[in-house]
């Protein structure tokens, strides 16, 4: 009887066991924390995708972000059976910086042409 209770308690602990980690992926020119967007994908056994659409583009679109400041990826693994991966993007909705419009690019171009 005691062995059965221990086995049930162990099985219950394993059922609720999961591990979550957050990893920074990239940094851009935007303002950190002004806006936030997320996109989530789910996998079975870590290889079988179910509704995977968790790229940084989708997360930025979700948060209406045009200039990305940071990209983080949060991964939750539940017993190795279900893996949930969420991409978190912060930034702002300001003008997109391109090579033609940046101040550094203009300064470098004027030095080269002189």
C-alpha positions in Angstrom: 0.0 0.0 0.0 2.8 2.4 0.9 4.6 1.6 -2.4 1.4 2.4 -4.4 1.1 5.9 -2.7 4.8 6.7 -3.4 4.3 5.6 -7.0 1.2 7.7 -7.4 3.0 10.7 -5.9 5.9 10.2 -8.2 3.7 10.0 -11.3 1.8 13.1 -10.2 5.1 15.0 -9.8 6.3 13.9 -13.3 3.0 14.9 -14.9 3.4 18.5 -13.6 7.1 18.7 -14.3 8.3 21.2 -16.9 11.2 23.4 -17.7 11.1 26.9 -19.0 14.0 29.0 -20.3 14.3 32.4 -21.8 17.2 33.2 -24.2 18.0 36.6 -25.8 18.5 36.3 -29.5 19.1 39.7 -31.0 19.3 43.4 -30.4 18.2 46.1 -32.8 18.1 49.9 -33.0 14.5 50.4 -31.6 13.5 51.6 -28.2 13.4 48.8 -25.7 10.1 48.1 -24.0 7.8 50.6 -25.7 5.8 47.9 -27.5 5.8 44.1 -27.2 4.6 41.4 -29.5 4.6 37.6 -29.2 4.2 34.6 -31.5 3.9 31.0 -30.3 4.6 27.6 -31.8 3.9 24.1 -30.4 5.8 20.9 -31.2 5.1 17.3 -30.1 8.2 15.4 -29.1 10.2 18.4 -30.2 10.0 17.5 -33.9 6.4 17.3 -34.9 5.1 20.9 -35.5 1.5 21.9 -34.6 0.5 25.4 -35.5 4.1 26.7 -35.7 4.2 30.4 -36.5 6.6 31.8 -33.9 9.1 33.9 -36.0 10.2 37.4 -35.1 8.4 38.8 -38.1 5.1 37.4 -36.8 5.8 38.6 -33.3 6.6 42.1 -34.5 3.5 42.1 -36.6 1.5 41.1 -33.5 2.8 44.0 -31.5 2.6 46.5 -34.5 6.4 47.0 -34.2 8.4 48.5 -37.1 11.8 48.9 -35.4 12.9 45.9 -33.4 14.8 46.5 -30.2 15.2 43.0 -28.7 14.2 39.5 -29.6 13.9 36.8 -26.9 12.8 33.2 -27.2 11.0 31.5 -24.3 11.0 27.6 -24.5 8.8 25.5 -22.3 9.4 21.7 -22.4 6.8 19.5 -20.7 8.2 16.0 -20.1 9.8 16.1 -23.6 6.4 15.5 -25.1 5.1 19.0 -25.7 7.5 21.9 -26.5 6.1 25.4 -26.6 8.3 28.1 -28.0 7.3 31.8 -27.8 9.2 34.6 -29.6 9.0 37.9 -27.7 9.8 41.1 -29.6 10.1 44.6 -28.1 10.5 47.8 -30.1 8.6 50.8 -31.4 6.5 51.8 -34.3 8.8 54.5 -35.5 10.3 54.9 -39.0 12.3 51.9 -40.2 16.0 52.7 -40.3 17.7 51.9 -43.6 21.2 52.4 -44.9 20.0 55.4 -46.9 18.4 57.3 -44.0 20.7 56.6 -41.1 22.9 59.5 -39.8 26.0 57.2 -39.7 25.4 56.2 -43.3 25.1 59.9 -44.4 28.3 60.8 -42.5 30.2 58.0 -44.1 28.9 58.8 -47.6 29.9 62.5 -47.3 33.5 61.6 -46.1 33.9 59.2 -49.1 32.7 61.7 -51.7 35.0 64.5 -50.5 
